[in-house]
Amino acid sequence: MIEGLEPVALQELRALAAPRTWSVDGQLNALKSLTPVRGELTAEHRGNVLSVEGELSTIVTLTCDRCLGQFNQQLNCQPSELIWLGDTPPSDEQLQESEEIAEMEGLVECLDPRGRFDPEQWVFEQLNLQLPVVNHCGGHCPGPPLPKEAGEASTNSDPIDPRWQALQQFQRE
């Protein structure tokens, strides 16, 4: 857990009448990273929505999907999100009443207005969204291991599964 990123009551943010800023510098338990997560996070209560912005960076170690080698990937993001404060997603009427929200499409997140905002969870989610879908170590990737040459004899330490014998005969031909 990153010190200082404890969940905060939304009513407390509302009472501030100003944005609250957190400094982010530490390791997330849910995201194993090579370097500490660093950056800044700001949340402001704006009536029916919570406006959250941040600037975050860290380096994670990933495993290449092709060669299974490990490589480091830098994660940088400057996310900005409006979170609806209500038990259910906003109706079209509610969206039209607020100019700020009317411009936004795809409001997905909803928080109970009597609940809490967890800045550490938000940081984790934003960095997790930056992880690549396919892990590829780069242009220098050797790719998957090549099969043994036909002339190479297998050793006793490398037993052949009998289910693969038909494929091996096909490769020899």
N, C-alpha and C positions, 0 to 999 in steps of 0.2 A: 504494500500500500504506500502511496506517495503521501508524505506528511503534508497536511494542510488541505487535502482534497476530500475532506469528509462531506457526506451528504448534508445539504442545507434545506431547511423548510422553505417552500415557495412563499409562504406568508412573510417570512423574514426578508426575502428578496424584494417582495412588494413594499414592505415598510421602509426599505432603504431609499426608494425613489431615485435611485441612481444605479448604474451598472456596478456589479461586483467583479473584481478581478482576482484571479488566482495565478500564482507563479507555479509552473510545473517543472520539477527537477527531481527525478527519482525513477525507480524501477516499478513497473506494473506487474503484479502477481500473475495476471491472466495473459500477458504477452511477454514472452522471453525475448529480451533484447540484449545486444552486445554493449550498447551504451545506454545511459539513463535517458528517459524521455524528458525532453526539455522544451520549454515554450511558455506560452501564456494563454489564459482562458478567461473570457468575459461573459457574464450572463446578466441580462437585464429583464426585469418583469415589466411587460407592457400591456397590462390589462388582461386580455384574453390569450396572449401568447408570451412565451419566454424566448427571448432572442439570445442565442448563444453563438459566440465566435471564438476562434482560437488560432494559434500558430504553433504547430507541434513538429518535432523532429526526433528521430532516433535511428539506430542501425540494428537490423535483425539479421540473424544467420538462417538461411534457407537451404533446402536440399534440392538440387536440380532434378527435374522430372526425367531428364534424358540420361544423364551420366551418373546420377546419384551422388555427385560431388557436392560439397558444401560451398556456399558463397555468401558474401555479405551484401545486403540490399539496404540502401538508405531510404527511409520513409520520411517525407516532408509533406505537410498539408497545411492549408489555411481554410479550414471548414467554417461555414456559416449556416446556421439552421434556425428556423422558427418552429417552436414546439407549441402545439395547441394545448391550452390549459382547460381541460374539461374531461368529463367521464367518457364522452363519445366524440367521434370526429365532428368537425364543424359542418353545419348545414350550409347550403348555398346562400341562404339569407344572412347567416352570420358572417360568411366570407365577404359579402357585398357591403355589410355595415362597416367594415374596417378596411380603409384604403391600403394599409400596410399589408394585410393578409390577402386582399383581393388580387394583388399582383403576383402572389406566390401560387404556384401550382404544386400539387402533390404533397400537401401537408399530410404526413403519415403518423408522426409521433404525437401521442396524447399523454398528458400527465394529469393526475388528479390535482386540482387546485389546492387541496388541503394536504397534499403529499409533499415529497421531497425531490430535489434535483440532486443527482449524484454526478459530480464533475469527473470523478475518476472513471466511472463507467462510460461517460460520454467520450472522454479522451481515448479509452480503449476501443470503443466502437469506431471512432474516426480513423485511428491508426490501422485498425483491422481492415477497414474498407480500402486502405492503400496497398494492402498485400496483393501481389499479382495472383491471377487465377492459375496461370501456368508458370511454374518456376523454371527459368532458363538462365543458366549461368553466363551466357553471352556467346558471341561469335566464335570464341576459342573452345567451345564445348566439344569434347571428343565424341560425344554421342554414346549410344549404348555399346557395351563391350562387343567386339567382333567375335564371331564363332571361330573355333580352332580350325587351323588349316587341315585339309583332307589328309595330308601326309603325316600329321602329328598323331601319334598313338596315344590312346587314353591310358591313364595310369590307374592303378588299383585305388589310389586315394580319390579318384574322380569317377565313381561308379556310374554306369549308364542305366537309366531307368528303362526297363523293358518296354514301357509304353511308347518310348520314342524311337524304337528300333526301325519301324517302318519309315519314319521321316529320315533317319540317318541313311538308310539304304537309298532312298530317293535322292538325297544330296550327293551320294557317291556316284550316281549314274549320270 
